[in-house]
Amino acid sequence: MSGGLLTDLYEVTMAASYLRRGMTGPATFSLFVRRLPPGRGFLIAAGLADCLSFLESYRFTREDLDYLAAEQRFDDAALRALERLRFTGDVRAVPEGRVVFAGEPLLEVTAPIAEAQLVETVLLNHITFQTTIATKAERCVQAAGGAQVVDFAFRRTQGIDAAIAVARASHIAGFAGTSNVEAARRYGIPAAGTMAHSYIEAFPDEDAAFAAFTADFPDRTTLLVDTYDTLGGVKAAIRAARRAGRAHLAGIRLDSGDLGALAFQARRLLDHEGMTRTRIVASGGLDEYEIAELTATGAPIDVYGVGTRMGVSADAPYLDSAYKLVSYGDRPVMKLSAGKATAPGAKQVYRGASGDLVTLRDEPAPAGMEPLLVPVMKAGCRIARTEPPAAARERRAADVAALPEQVTRFRHPETVAVTLSAELQRCRDRLHAELASRTADAGRSRRGAVS
């Protein structure tokens, strides 16, 4: 996919106007989250890999240009300029899996302004969505208290591409596997699954269904036991394993009812038959809140299958993210809009014991603090090979382990302070005063002209 038309129309019209006027100077845009959603004390960065793939192949195809000519009435000069356009810029970003907070850049693009403008929509789409999902998935992993969590979201995500992204983002966040076979193949994620109620219903009874499945998949027999009567289904699963001549049943899945009480009862039945290694899988509309309640009761659940609520991040389905111009040429820029003012200049983010510090990019590194934004693309080419999700998983685990309880808790969390360096504050205040003065002068001039 070339990506030329994967943008909002106003991005194309702005880019064409820049190019018409020879405005090809370097521009830096900063992508950040203005504020955290309710109930979130932190975010898990995700989506960068898809951003880099998009930027590497960015171009307008002949079909794209024909559409712009016929339907949007772009002239020949604009079309020729867009035909030549490729992404040739630099990107610095927070690596996937890292904990991030509101008010700090997750990614910065420096490129000729038309290029940097055109890619805004897709970069925001990837980072916003996948960071949202990775954060929700991380909360499910925390709630499970050591039990495994598996992605069951494919059938409920808002589109097939979203399902692929959900599988990858949730794996970064610590999920043990996914039911999505294509995502498992593409990213090397363990594939996981059991059976549907329709399989049970297709046979005369549970005994026949379980006998068939046990015969066909003897090394991965996990049986869904709640089609008719849950505890009766557990007993039928035990009979099937016994008839097959094996004392070990890989697992049973509970998908409805009082999952905690049923898990305790099922565990007793299994253990009584010597099937102490049989795992109990629970699913059915779960999220971190229900999982946390089950964990708190000590419910003997080994695996949670989490679908809809994680796959759409039901309680916080979006982020208040933005991609804003912070410099053009050698000139820092900012907007003054109420509630949406930005800080000017290309930046760096440093992490230390007392919180995160946002500085101008060329400021000296503060002692004892770690830089978060790293170069990932130079002159339109990736600096390093695409890393596997496992590397992001490791970063996520280390960063989350370092967070205090008041930041990770699910109810009324606090967040980590993000402050601006003294030099960045001075730059912001100077530019704010200059722009405010210029705006006031322009207003006085207009009023004088009218009078």
N, C-alpha and C positions, 0 to 999 in steps of 0.2 A: 504494500500500500504506500503510495508516494506521499500522500498527505496534503497536497496543495489546497484542496477544498475542505479539509478537516479544520475548519476555523469558522469564526463568525464573520458575516459579511463586512462589518465595519473594519475588521482587521485588514481585509484585502483593499478596501477603499483608502484607508490610511497609508498602507504600504505603497499603493500606486501613487498617491500624492507625494510621499517622501521621494520616491524614485524620480518622479517627474521634475522635482525641484533640485535634484542632485544631492539630497540629504542622505549621505551615506556614512556619516560619522559614527563612531562606536557609541552604542547606548547600553547602559546596564539596567536591567529589570530585576527586581527582587520579588520572589514568591514567598509569602508568609501567611500565617493564620492570625487574624486580628484578635480573636478571643476564643477560649476553649468552650466547647458545648457544655451544657449543664451536666453535672455528674462526672466530668472528666478533669483529672488533675494533671494529665500529661497526654502526649500523643506518641505513636510509634511511626516513624517516617517510613513510607513505602511508595512505590510507583516510579522510582528513578530509572530502573532498567528499561521500562517501556518508553519513558521520555527519551532516553539516549537512542534507542532503536528508531524512534520516530524522527529525531533530528538527523541521524545519519543518512536516512533515505529521503529527506524532504526535497520535493520538487513539484512543479506543476506539469502534468502530462498534457499531451495534445488534446485529449478529451476534456480536461479541466479548462484549458484555454478556450476551446470551442464553446463551452458552456458560458464562460465569462463574456465572451464576445456576443453570443446570440441572445442570452437571457438577461445578462446584467449590463450589457452595452458598454463594456470597457473598450477603449480605443486601441489602435494598433501599437502605439508607443507603450502603453501600459502592458499590453500583452507580451510584447518583445522583452520588456524588462522583467516581467514575471517568469517568462520562459527560461531566462538565464539564471534565475535566482536559485541558489542552494544555501543551506545553512553552513556558514563558515566561521561561526563564533566559538567562544569559550564558555564552558559551564563549570561552575563550582557548586557543590551540593553537600548536604549532610548525607552520609551513607545510609542506605536502607537498614532498618532495624534499630537505629538509634532513637533514644527518647528525645523529644523536642517539645517546646513550649510556645505559647502564643507570643507574638511580638518579635520573633527572631526569624531571619531568613532560613528557609529549608533549601532554597536553590537560588542561584543568581546566574543570569545569562548576560554575557557581554558580546555584542555582535553589531554589525551595521544595523541601523535602527529598523529598517523594513523587515529584515530577517527576524530580529528579536520580537518585533510586534506580531508578525504572522503566526508564530508558534505559541503564543500565549494560551489560546483556548485549549489545545491538547495538553500542554504541560499542566495547566490547572486541573484539567479533567483527571489525568493519571494520578497526580500527587494527592489531590483532594479526596478522590474516591478510595484509593488504596490505603492512604493514611487513616481514613475513617474506619475502614474494615479491619486493618491490622490492629488498631487500638481496641476495637470491640472484641476481636478475637483474643487479644492479650488478656483482657478482663475475664474471658471465659476460662483461659488457662489458669489464671490466678485462682479463680473460684473453685476449680477442680481439685486443688490441693494435692497434686501428685498423680491423680488419675489422668488417663490419656483423653484427649479431645480430638474428634474427627469432624471434618467439614462435610455436612450433608446438604449444602445450600443450593446445589446446581439448579434444581427444578423451581426454585423460588427467587432467584436473582433476577434483576431487571435486564435480561439479555444474556446471550451466550458469552460475549466478550467479558461481561461483568463476572460471570461464573468462573471463567479462567483466572481473572484477576483475584477474585475472592479466594480461590484455592491457593494461589501463590502467597497472597498477603497473610492468610491465616496460617500457612505453614511457617512463614517468617516469624509470626507471633507465637509459635510453639505448638501448633496443632500437629498431631502425630501422623495424619494422613488425610485423604480426601476420597469421596466417592466418585469424583469427576475423573474419568479414565484418561481423557485427553490431557487434562492438566497434570495428572500423574506422569504420563509419558513425557510431556514437554519439559517438565521441571524436575523430574527425578523424585517426585513425592510418592511415598507409599500409597497404593490404592487400597481402599477398604470398603467393605460392603457385606450385607447379609442376604436378606430376601425380603420380598414384599408379601402383604397379606394375600394378594392375588395368587401367589404360588400355592399357599396353603389351601385356598378356596378351590383351586383347580383340581385337587385330589378329593377322593371321597371323605377323608378325614385327616386329622393331624398326623396320626400314626403313619399313614401311607405317604404323606408329603415329607415327613421327616426321614422316613426310611429311604425315599428316593434321593433326597438331597444329600444324606449321609453317604449313600453309595456313590454318588457322582462326585462329591467333593470331600473325600475322607480326611484330607489334611487341613481343611479350613471350614469345618462345620460349625457355623454359628446360626442358631435356629431362632426364628421369631415366634414367641410363645403366647402372644396376647390376642390372637385372632378370635378365639371363642371364650375361653376361660383361662386366665393367666396361669394360675397354679396348676390347673389341669394340663396346660401346655408345657410347663416345666417338667411335669411327670412324664408326659409323652416324649419330650426330648431325652430324658434319662432312659426311657425304654428303648428308644431308637439307638442310642449309643450302646446299650447293653446288647441288643440284638446284633449289632454290627461287630460285636466281639471286642469293643474297646471301652475301657473304663474312663477314657478321657474324652470330653466334649469340649471343643474349643471355646464355645460361648453360647449364651442365650441373650436375646434382646427383648427388653421391656419397652413398649412404645405408647402405653396409655395407663391411666389409673393413677393410684398413689404410688409413685415410683419408689419412694423411700421404703414404705411398708412392704411393698412387693419384693424389693431387693433383699430385705432382711429375710423374708419367708423363703424366697428362692434360694438364697445362700444356705439356709438350714437344710432344705431338701437336697441340694447338690452335695453338701458336705457329708450328709448322712449316707449318701451313696458312694462316698470316697472320691467325689469329683471336685476336689479342693482347688484344682488348677483351672477349672472352667470359669471363664470370665463373664461378668454381667455387664451388658451394654445397655445404656438407657438413652432414649430419644423421645421426641415428641414436644415440639414447641419450647425448647429449653433456651435460656440465656444465662448470663452470669449470675443473675439474682436467684433463679431457681436452683442452679448448680450450687451456689454458695449455701443455700438452705439445706440441700441434700448433704453436702459435705459436713456442715455443722452438726447434723444428726448422726454422723458416722455411717451413713448408708453405704453398704458394701458394693459400690458401683466402681467398676474398673475402667470403663470407657464411656464417654459421653458423645453422642452424635448430635451435633448442633447445626441447625439449618437456617430457617427463615430469619430469625431475629438477628443472627450474626451476619448473614449474607446481605442484609439491607441495613445493618446497624439500626435496628428499629427504634431505639429510644433516642438516638442522636444520628440521623441519617445524612448529615452534611456538616461541612466546616465553613466558617466564615473566612474563606481564603481570598487572597488578592495577589495580583501580579502587577507591580507598579514600577514605572520609570523612575529611577533614582539619580541617573546622570546621563547627559548627552554631550559628547565631545569631552571637553575639560570642565564642563559646567554642571555642578550638582543641581538637582531639581527636586521639588516636593509639591504635594498638594495640600491645601489648607482647608478642605471641606470639613464641616463640622462632624466630629465623630469618625472621620476617615483620613485625618492628617497623616502624612508619611514622614519618615526620616530620610534625609537626602544622602546620596553617595553610596558607592560600592562598599560592602561591609564584610566583616568577619565576625564569627560568634565564638566566644571562649567559654569553657566550662571549668568551674572551680568548686571548692568546698562550699562556698557561700551562695552559689547560684550561677546563672549564665550572664555574660557580659557581651553586649553588641558594640563593636568598634568600627571605625572606618577601616577599610581593607589595608591601607598602608600604614596604620599605626603599629608601633612596636608591640610584640606579644607581651601580655602581662605575665609576670613571673608566676610559675606554678599553675598555669591554666592551660587547658587543652583546646586547640582549635577544632571546630566542628566542620566547617566548610572546607572541602578538599577539592582539588582540580579533578574533574572526571572527563572533560572533553576539551581539546585544543584544536583550534582552526577547523572545527567541524568533524573531528575524528576522536574516537574514544581514546583515552590515555591508557586504559588497561582493558584486558579481556573481561567479558561479562562473567561475574562471579555467580556461583550457585547460591540458592536460597539459604543453604546451611550457614554460610558466612554471616548473613544478616541475622539469622536465628541466634548465633553466638553473641553478636553485638547486643541484640535485644535482651537476651538473658542477663548479660553483665550490667547493662544500663538499668534495667528494672530492679535488679537485686540491690543496686546502690540507692534506690529511692526510699525515703522515709515512709512509714505507714500512713501518715496523714495525707500523703500525695497519692498513694495507690488505693486507698479505701474507696468503696463503691458509693457510699452515701456521704454527701457534703465534703468532697475532698478539698484539700488546699492545693496550691500549685507552687512551683519554684519561681523565685524572683528572677525576672529578666530586666536588666538595667542597661542604660546607654552609657558609654564612656564619656568622660568630661569633654573630650575633643569632639565627639559626635554631637553631644548636646550643644556645644558652642556653635558648631556648623549649622545645626538645625535652627538655633535661635537667631543667628545672623541672617540666614536665608529667609526665615519667617518674617523678620522685621523688614527686610528688603522688599519682599513680595507684598507685605501688607502696605508698606509705604507707596509702592508703585501702584497698587490697586486704588489706594486713596487718591493719589495724584490723578489717575485716569478718571476717577469718578468726578473730581472737581473740574477737570477739563471738559468732560461731557456736559456737566451742568452749566458751565460758562458758555459753551457753544450754543446750548438751547436758549439761554437767556439773551 
